[in-house]
């Protein structure tokens, strides 16, 4: 074996790059047409077909197929979002989308099920069908997903005797009822009717459940769809019933293959399906380099390597979780999760591509589609990899490799393919079939049967497009007006319904779903003096508590845990606003940052608000005469709608609401060109609250800084879907902010337009361990 660096090989490398460019062009064209081994929905659309499987892959009408899939969540988008994202996902090289069904989104009030408008699951499935994409429908009904209550309705947790996700008759009755409701709602999208649904999921990441419950869940789900073409039922990342496929969730599922899954059946009698190739999620106050739960995101190289490790070892289906994360509009974010969701996904929450990740993965998708027939029609190569030598530059010798492997598929075919893997943390040169290949750290090269390296996970081209911000075209500048939230007991009692009780009520039990509120005022009279220095009460994680004495803000307690449970909250008293010793008005504004999405086996209802003893100084105020108001005053009046905004007298000087819980409102008229998106810039001038456009909730805004000492906010930009705006340049749009802390410089709140333009922009290459993230500020 000779030294790898030669002139001849440099010429070969140049030829390889030319071959790669040609192959990408060819594969781009081929992926539009049918490719054996990469079946798309248009090949079976509108006519009944079968979905079966063996140990190697899913089969459509008996033909094996490789599947590249991406997750999208209906509540985290809007009509125009899906009309853009779904066609582009097909063009990006996917042939399937994975869709959770969010029970509490569709049935927030028991018996009032909403399948219309932005809640139309059928419209989303129809868009998938129109764009020739298969669907994995994940009914659950527990879905986790960093979503409010894990998508379980709050009202279900209040049913006497209920325990979630176990052999509990109350839970099982409601679970089966909902599962059947979903199936009935979309029955014509199943295979027997030529519809796109080819997989159905029951439960989600189930661990520690009684075997009888696991078996029941599998049988119940199979029974529900057996007359609709009987698509396979899957159970992901945990326990699975005998008649279901065990699938993997994680950011590297190669170990799942090595153990043949948690069921022991994967690559033995069942195919390897990867339901969640996981990216990160974001928590208020966290940063990419310092997270309190899970991780923020992944690099382009990391996710590419994980994909090829999976397919090299025998995987046949891979799904991005998420492909497009979108926004947590309304009250749907799980505990302390930011409004933007999954900012390291291939498509950013503002619907623009996340470059260069988007284009790099598109090339990978089309490459895998091109070689799919050779992959799925050949035995899985797990355990059959070939160890490769590597060149040690220190001693200038070739050595036997322990971190370099070749996985070879269909070597007798002209479309055979080899995955050459470098698991070392350095760039190395290895040799396969008498040819040398230089691979960056932790990377995989795809090599054709002529020995040409046609792709490498770590060799990323500069993006062809980048983001550009433009000034928004407005008929006139934003002019804000304000309405101050009433804080006096008397004024609140006069205007809004009050609950009177002998102790504070738990928040979830009194919150009105029709208000979509996460706020409750707790009020009572107290007797204290200027010597009192502490205030304690038992409250819940993932909440903020604003503490008022005689209408003056005394202190704020903030817990941004991405978890649930109660604890003792302690304030230091600020005595500057006490009029005199004696009786005072105590008011606590409890703000839920979302019910946690974790829902363990046998768990019961989650709680918010004040849930235990209330003590000031040495006095116990837990019992006595308490009043509670559900929702902010402005929420009760629906001030975020045109009709509601006419119910109050606004002050045209927004500074009248400076430093107080207050509502701010303005209007704007604009136009947008194709490809442009509108963002609310709330990174300066406001603190924390909710935003609406024309009555549609944009979710929570919060100018809370990251924990990395960068001085930057966790999130400062918020996407406004086109479908929620008038864009004729004449009709005014209503923009409303409910500021619960106090605006400071409202003139800094603005609207910006963003679009993709040609060129690499400020692109800088990043390494394997460098997280890539969509812009949040």
N, C-alpha and C positions, 0 to 999 in steps of 0.2 A: 504494500500500500504506500502511495506517495503522498507528499505534502499537498494539502488541498488547494493552496493558492497558486494557480497557474494561469498563464495567458489563455490557454485553451478553454479552461473552465470559465474564465471571465467572458469569453465569447459565447459559451453555452448559456451562461446566466443571462446574457443579453437576448439570446434567442428564446430563452424560457419566458422572459418578460413579454416578448412579442407574441409568443404562443398563448400566454395567459390573457393578454388583451383580446386576441382573436377568439379564444374560447369563451370569454365573458360575453362578447358580442353574440356569438352563436347561441350560447345558453340563454341569453336574454330573449332572443327571438324564439327559441324552442319552448321556453316556459309558457309562452302565450298559447301554444298548441298543446295537444294532449301528449304527455310523456308517460310511457309505460313505467309503472312503479311510483308515479306521482299523480294520482287521480284527482281531478277537480270536479266540483259538483255539476258543472254543465254536461258532463259525460253521462249522468244518470237523471238529470233534472226532469221532474214532471211525470216520471214513470216509476212504478214500484221497484225497489231493488233490495238486495240483502246485504246485511252487515254481519260478518262473521270474523273469526280470527283463528290463528294457530300460534305456535310458540314464537313465531318470527314477526308477525305484523297483523294489523287489522286488514280485512279483505272486503272489498266492494264488489258484489256480484262474483265472488270467488277469486278476485284478482288482488294480490297483495299490493299495498301502497304505503309509502312513507308520508307522514303528515307533519307539516310545519304550521304551528298554530299560535294565536295571540289572544290574551285576555282583554276584554273590554267590559265595563260595568255600566249598565243602563242609567242608574241614578247619578253617575259622574259625568254625564254629557247632556246634550240636547239635540233636537232634530237636525240642525245644521252640522253639528259636530259629527254625527254618525254619517251624514251624507258626504262628508269629506274623508273621515278616517277609514271607513270600511272599504270604499273603492281603492284607496291608497294602500291599504293592507294587502289587497290582492295584487296590486302592481308591485309591491315590495317583495312578493314571492311567497306569500302564505296561501295555503289551501284550506284552512280551517280557522274559526274563531271559537273561543271558549267564553261562555256567558253564564255568570251566576244569576240566580233569581233571588231577589231581596224581599223576603216576606213582609217585613215591616214597612217597606217602601210602597208596597201594593195594598196592604191592609193595616194601616196605622190605627184605625178604629175597628174593633171587632165587628165583622159582618159587612163592613163597607169596603169592598174590594175595588180597586181602581186599576184598570188596564188601558186607560186612554191617554192621549196627549203624550207628554214626555214619559209617561209610565207604560207606554204601549210596548210590551214584549213582542207582540206580533209584528209591529212595524220594524223592530230591530232584526228579527228573524227574516223578514221579507227582504230587507236590505242585504243581508248575508246571501240569501238565495239569488237575488238579482245580480250579485257580484260573484256568483259561482264559488261560494265558500261553504264548506261543511261546517257543522256546529256541534260542539260538545256542550250540552245543556246541563249545568250543575245546579240541581234543584235544592240539594241540601236536606232540610231547610236551614240548618246552621251552616253559615258560610265563612265566618271569621272576617277576613278581608279588611281588617282595620276599620270596620263599619259599625255604626251605632248598634250596640247590643248583639253584635254578630249576625244582624239581620233578623233576629227573633223579635216579634212585637212586644213592647213593654207590657201590654195588657195580658199577654199570655203568662208572664211571670207572676201576675197577681191572681192566677187561678189557685184555689185552695188545694194543697197537697201536691202541687206539681214539682217534679224534678226533671231537669232537662237531660236528654240524650242517654236514657237508660230505660230499664224495664219498669216504666211508670205509666199506668193506664191513661192518665190525663195527657201527658206528653205524647204518647203513641197515638192516641185518638186524634189530637189536633195535627200532629205531624202527617199522618196518613191523609187526613182531610185536605191539608194544604197541598201535599204532593199530587193528589188526584185532581185538585183544582187547577194546578199548573198544567198537568198533562192534558186535561180537557180543553183548557184555553188555547193550546197550540197543537191540538191533535193532528191537524192537517199538515204539519211540518215534519212529520215522522216518515221513516223510509217506505212504509206501505203505501203512502200517498205520493211518493217521489219527493219528499221534503228533505231538507239539509241536515236534520238532526241524526247523527250517527253514533253518539255516545250520550249517556245520561248518568249523572252522578247522584248518589244518595249519600247522606251524611258528609262529614268533612273532618279529616285528621282525627279520627276516632281512636282513642287510646284508653285502656282500662275499663271498658264497658263489659257488662256481662255477655257471655257468648250467646245467650238466648236473644238478647237485643240485637246483636250484630246479625245473627241469622234472620231474625224477623225483618230488619231493615232491608236486607238483600232480597228476601222473598217478596216483601211488600212492593218494592220498586220494580222488580221483574214482572210481577203480576199487573202492575199499572200500565206497562207498555207492551205486554206480550201480543196484544191484538193490533199493534201499530207498527209491526215489522220487527219487534223484539230487538232493538239495538242493544248492544252490550251495556250492562250496568257496571260502573266503576265505583270504587271506594278508595280514597286517596290517603297516602301517608299514614298508615296505621292499621288497625284491624280491618279485615275484609271478610265478607260472607263467602261461603263456598261457591256460590253462583255469580260472583262478581270478580272483576279484574282489580287487583291491587296495583295502584299507581304511585309514582314518586313525586314528592315536593322537596325542593331544596336548591341550593345554588351549585351543587355538584352531585349528580346522582350516579356517578360511576360505581360508588360503593354499594348502592342499591342493587345494581346488576350483579356484582360479585357475590352478594348474599342471596341472589334470586328473589329479591324483594322481601317484604315482611311476611308474605304468604308462603315463600319457598317455591312458588310456581312460575316466577318470571323467567323467560327464556327456556322453560321446561315444558309447560303446557299453555302458557299465556304470553302475549307479547309485552315488550317493555314500553310503557307509556309514561311520559314525563309531564304531569299535569301542571306543575309550577316550577319553571326555571326562574327562580326567585330573584327579583331585584329588591331594593330596599324600600323603606318608608321613612317619613320625616315627622319629627316631633317638635312642637313649639319650643324654641330655646336651644335645640340641639344644633350640631354642625356636622359637616361631612367627616371631620377628623375626631369628633368627640360625641358619640351617641350613647344614650342611656339604655336603649333597648335595640336589639337586632343590629342592623347596619344601615347606613345612608344610601349606599349605591355601589355599583360595580363598574370597573373599567370596560372599555370595548374589548380589549384583549381577553380579559377574564371570562366574560360571557361567551365569547367566540370559542375559546378553548373548551369550556364546559360542554358546549354543544357538540363539538367534534369528538371529544372523549366519549360522549354518550353514543353517538352513531357508530364510532369506531368499534365499540365493544358489543354492539348489537341492538341498540335502541332503534325504534322505528317511528316514534311520535315524540315531538317536543313542543311544549307550549311556553311562551313568554308570560310570566306573571310579574309585571304587566307589559302588554304591548303598548297600550295607551292608558295612562292612569286617570287623566281628567282631573276634575275638581270635586271636592266635597261640598257641593251646593247644599243649601238648606242646613238642617241639623244632623246630617248623616255621618259626620266624621266620628270615628271611634275615639276613645279617650286620648286627648291631647294631640291628636293627629292634625297636621297642617291642612289648610284648604287645598293646596295642590297635593296630588297623590302620585307617588311613584315617579319622582323626577329624574330617575336614571333610565326610564323606559325608552325604547326606540323612537316613540312619538311623545313629544312634550305635552304637558297639560293644556298649553295654549293651542294645541292641534298642529303646530309646526314640527317638522322633523328634527330629531336630536342628532345633529351632525358632529363628527363623522360616523357615529355609531349606526345611524339609520342606513347610510349607503354601504358601509362595510358589511353589515348584516344582510343587506339586500343581495350583495354579490355572493355571500355564503349561501343564502336561500336558493338562489338560482343554480349554484354549483351543485348543491345537494339534490335538487330536483333533476338536474342533468344526469347524475350518477345513481339516482334512486333505484332504478331497475336492478343494477348490479349489486346494490346494498341489500334490498329486501328479499331478493331471490337467492341469496347466498347465506350459508349458516353464520350465525353470530360468531364473531372472532374473539369473544371474551375467553381468555385462557389459551388462545392460539396465536397470540402476538409473537413477533420475532424480535429478539434483542439485537440491537445494532451497535457497532463500534463508534467511538467518538475520538476526535483528534485532540490530544492534550498539548496545548502550545507551550507548556512549561518544559516538558522533556522532548517535545517534537516527535511524539510517538502516538500511534493509534492504540487505543485500549478498549478492552471489552466494556460495553456500556451497561449500566444498571438503571439508567433513567431515560434511555432512548429506545423506542419500540416502533415496529411497523405492524399495522393491522391491514391485512390484504383481503380485498373483496373481488371476486370474479376475475382471477388473474388470466383466465383463458379467453376472456372477452375483450374486444377492442375498447369497450367502455368500462373495463375494470378500473379499480381505484385503490390507492394505498394512502393510509393516514400515517404519517411519520410524526411521532410525538417526542417532544423534548420536555421532560419533567424537571430539568435542572434550572437553578435560578441564575444561570449565566447563558450567554450566547455560545452555542457550540456548533461544530461542524461534524456531521455524522455521515455515514455511508450506507446506501442501500442499492443493491443490484449493480454494484460497480460504479455508482455515481455518488458524488459528494453533494450534501445539502447543508447550508448554514441556516440554523434556526435560532431566533431570539429566545430569551428566557421564557420558560413556561409557554411554549407555543406548539402548534401543530401545522404541518404542511400537508397539502393535498397534492398527490402526485399521480399522473395518469400512467397508462401502461407503456408509454414511450419514455418514461422517466422524467417528464417535464413537471416541474413544480408549478402548478396552476394557481395556487393560493396559499397564503400563510396567515394564521390568526393574528400575528404580531406585526405584520407589515401593512400599515394603514396609510392609505393615500389621503392627502389633504382634501377637505370637502370642496365640492363644486359650488356649494351655496352656503350662505351665512345669513344670520338675522340682521335686520336693519330697522331701527326705530324712526318713525316719521311723526311730525306734528299732526295731530288730528284736525280735520277741517270742521270747524264749528261756526254756526251762524253768529254766535256771540260768545264772549268768555263766560266761564262758569260763575254764576252768582248764587251764593249760598244764603239760605235763611234757616232759622232755628226755632225749635220748640223744646223747652226745658222740661224734662221728666219730673213730675211732682214727687216730692219726698216727704211732705208733711203727712202725718196720720190722717188729719181731717180732710185734706185735699184728695188723698188717695181713696178714702172711704166714700167721699162724695161722688167721685167719677167712676170707680171701678169696683167690681165684685170682690168681696173680702170673705175669707174663711176664718171663723173664730173657733178656737179650741183651747184646751187646758195644757197643751204642750205642742212643740213644733212637729208638724207632719213631715214624713219623708217625702222628698220632692217628686219622685217618679209616680207616686200614688195620687198626686193632685194635679200634675201637669196635664193640660188639655192638648191632645194631639192636633186638634184643628187650629191651634195657635202656632204650632211648630216652635214652641218656645223652649228655651233652656234656662229661663230665669224665674226665680221666686223671691219675693220680698218676705222676710220674717220680721215681725214687729211686736214690741211690747214696751211697757213703761218700766223703768228701773230707778232705784234710789242709790245714788253713789255720790262720792265727794272727790275733791281734787287729789286726795292721797291714794286713790285706787290706781294701780299701775299695770295690772294684767287682766286679760280677758281670755278665757279658754272655753272651747266647746268641742264636741265630737262631730266631725264632718267627714266627707268622703273625698277620696283621691280624685285627681283629674277635675278639679274645680277651682273657682276663685270665689272668695268671700270678701265683699266690700262692707266695712263696718262703719255705720253712721251714728253719731250722737247729736240729737237736735238738728238734723238735716246737714250736719257738717261731716265730711269724710274724715274718719279718725285713723283708719289703717286698712290695709288690704292684705289678705292671705292668699297666696297663689301656690297651687300644687299642679305641676305639669307631668305627673306620673302617667306613663302609658300602662295603667293597671287599674285595679279596683280594690275596694276595701275602705274601712273607716280608720280614723286616727284622731288624736287630740290636736286641735288647731289652737295655737297660742298667739295672741296679739300683745304688743306693748301699747298701752294706752297713751294717747296724746290728750292731755288735759287742757290744752290751750283754749278749746271752744266751750268748756263748761260755763254755763251762765253763773250758777251758784251750786253749792251742795244741795242735794235734794232730789226731786223727781226729774227724770229726763226721758226723752224718747230714744229708744234703741231700735235701729233698723239694720238688718243684715241682708244685703243683696247676694243671693246665691246664684252663681253662674256655672252650669254644667259645661265642662269641656268635652262632653260626650261620654256615654256609657261604654265601658270597655267591651271589646269584641271577644275576649276570651270567655268560653262557655264550657267548662269542664263537665265530664260525666257526673251526673247526679247533682249538678249545681242548681241553685234556686235564684230567685229574683235579685237583680242588682239594685243598688240604692244610690241616691243623691241627696244633697241638701244637708240639713241638720239632723243627725241621727242619734244623738245622745245628750249627755249632760251639758248645760250651759252655765258657766260660773264666771262671775265678775268679782275680783278681789276674793274674799272668802265666802261670798253669798251665792247660793244656788238659785238660778232663775229658770230651771228646766220646766217647772210647772208654774201655772198661773194663767193669766189671760193673754194668749198669743193671737195675733192676727197674721194672716198670710194672703198675699196677692199673687196670683199665678200670672206670670208674664209681665213684661214692662208695660207701662201705661200706653206707650205708643203702639205696642203690639196688639193690645186689646182694641185700640182704635183703628188698626190696620193702616197706620200712617204711610206705609210704603206703597200704598195703592193710590190712584188718583182720587177715588171716592173718599178713602180714609183721610187723605191729606187735607180735604176740605172741611173736616170736622173740627179743626183747631185754628186758632189765630197764630200765625207764624210771625216771628220777628225778623225783619229784613237785615238786621245787623247780626251776623252770625256770632260775633264776639259776646253777645248776650249769653250764649251757651258755653262760653270759655270755661274750662276747668270743672264742668258739671256733667252729670249724666244728662245727655240731651240728644235730640234728633236734628239732623241737618239734611237739607234737601236742595236740589238744584235741578235744572233741566238742560238738555242739550239736543241739538239737531245736527246730524252728520250724514255723510255718505262714505261708502267703502268700496274700493276696487277689489276685483277678484284676488284671492290669495292673502288679503289683509285681515288681521285680527285686531280686536280692541281689548286693551287691558286697563283696568283701574290701577292707578299708581297711588297706593296708600302707605308708602314707606316713610312719609314725613307728614307732620301736621295733625295726626290723629294717634290714638293709643290702642284701644281695643274695642271691638264691637261687631256689628253685623252690617252687611251691605245688600241693597236690593236695586234692581233695574226693572222698571215697569212692573213691579210686584213680584218679580222672580228673585229668589234669594241667591246671592253669590257666595254665601257662607260667611265664615268669621274672618275678619282682618285683625292683625295684631302686630304692632311695632315692637316686638320683643327681640332682643339681640341674641345672636348665636353665642354659645358658650366657649368660643375659641379665641376670644379677645380681639376679633377682627373689627368689632364695632358695627358689623352689618346685621341687619334684621334677618330672622329666619325666612320670612316671606314678605315681600312688599308689593308684588304684582298679582292681580286677580283677573282671570279670564272672563270676559263677557260674551256669551254666545251670540252669534248674529241673529239667531231665531228669536231672541228676546228683545231685539231692538227694532225701531223704525229707522230705515236707512235711506229715506227719500230726500234727505237734506232739508226737509220742511217740518215734518211732524216731530214734536218735542218728545224726548225720552225722559222719564222721571228717575233720577238717581237719588237714593236715600241712604243715609248712614245713621245707625243707632249706636252712639258713642257712650259706653258705660263708664268710662274713666274721666274723660275730659279732653276735648280738642284743644290744640295749642296754636297751630298756624294753618288753618284750613286752606289758605290760598296755595299751599304746597300740594294738596290733593289734586290729581289731574288724570286725564285720559291720554293714552298714547296708542299709536298704531304701529304694528309690527308685521313684517313680512320677510320672506326669503328672497335674497338677491344673489346674482352670480358672483363667484369668487370665494376664496378661502377665508376672507375676513382676517380676524386676529388669531386664527388657528395656531396652536402650539402643540406639537406632538406630546403625548403623555405615555407613561410607562404602564406596565402590567398592574401595578399596585396603586395607580392613581385613579381616584374615583372621577367619573364624568357625571355631570349633573346639569339638568336643564336650568336656565336662568330663573331665579325666584325673586329677584329684586333688581 
